[in-house]
Amino acid sequence: MRIYIAYTGGTIGMVPSDQGLIPDAAFADHLAQHLNEADELNHEFVIEGYPSLIDSSNATPADWQTIARDIESKWHDFDAFIVLHGTDTMAYTSAALSFMFANSDKPIIVTGSQVPMYKVRTDAMINVMGAISACEELNGEKNSNGVFLFFAGRLIEGDRAHKAHTSDWQAFSSPNCPERGVLGIDWRWRLTEAVKPPMVIHIPDMADSAVTILPVFPGVQAAHWQGLLNDSVKGAVLLSYGAGNAPDKDPTLLALLKTATDRGVVIVNVSQCGAGSVAAGAYAAGSALVKAGVISGKAMTYEAAFAKLHFLIGSGMSVEDIKKLF
């Protein structure tokens, strides 16, 4: 099997500097040496480090496009793809790739580490080898391929992953969907019997300013959101309480949302809770959002909702079509 590994940056390949940890331009060579020393691997690897390595806290939608176009340019030359990425925004990138490579018929797996590979006590090679093992298992299996995030033995659907812990080895969760696979001594798989539609690769141009996030918190006022809902914004993720609630006694706040939706801003309601779904209109405080034109993100993570808005808006879809797809 031919596997392409893209090192985009992130903790996994960082080394010390006077300013703290920074991405190592020579990391691709170090990883190649490790893989060449692994006797049980009988694959051909091509490992490339990006010319401008990304600390994932600096990642933008333009970086999602760069990664996607890199994979697309090599699509016919490889059987599987692994993207090494920083953990801070890994869930956003894996979600974005899952939309750009819809129903992928080859494995695309995003991974990284909590501790750099140069340290003795690191999870770097454990995650890389786990991602390779997932590629081995998925490659050629009917209806099993796709875009995934692999971390600490968990293979998570790309648009279901959520960064859940800052310092635990298991940094990611899949709050509203069982993992596709769990790797212990052997793999344990969740069976998928549904026939997937044909694969579609679509990589739209996505403007950094197109989507924002609106946090709900005690005492939130229209002034807090006014700047976030500026004229360049075309979509927003509303981080609501519980099952989709926000203050309904502040007419100015609700009027701000209504004004935005009336001018074509798609506002998607996603719960700020760690798990569960939005039940639009179940409470009066949620019904007020529906009347203001806010739509339900149901059980989506906020990372997936944010990436999906960017993808659909960048694709030039109408407001009505975007709402239907949510």
RAWO-V695707 format. One record per helix or strand of 3 or more residues. SS is the DSSP state (hx for helix, st for strand). FROM is the first residue (numbers start at 1). LEN is the number of residues. If there is no record, write none. Layout:
((SS FROM LEN) (SS FROM LEN))
This chain:
((st 2 8) (hx 11 3) (hx 27 10) (st 44 11) (hx 56 3) (hx 61 13) (hx 75 3) (st 80 5) (hx 90 11) (st 107 5) (hx 124 15) (st 147 5) (st 154 4) (st 181 3) (st 187 3) (st 211 5) (hx 222 5) (st 235 7) (hx 251 12) (st 266 6) (hx 284 8) (hx 302 13) (hx 319 7))
